[in-house]
């Protein structure tokens, strides 16, 4: 399930998500993490390594629920 509307982000706050960016950040374009707060088109993503990214929705190719617990 792809998250595209503000209410999607609000409903699935705390859920595992996969994010693909249009442009890389620190050489990476794809991230998995826990969806945090969403405000003014910017959402928080908590990564497994302890980093937290603030990502503008406009900078993403997609934001999807990670329904399969990390299984590709």
Secondary structure, DSSP 8 states (H G I E B T S, - for coil): -B--SHHHHHHTTTSEEEEEEEEEETTEEEEEEEEEEEETTEEEEEETTS-EEEEEGGGEEEEEE-TTTT--
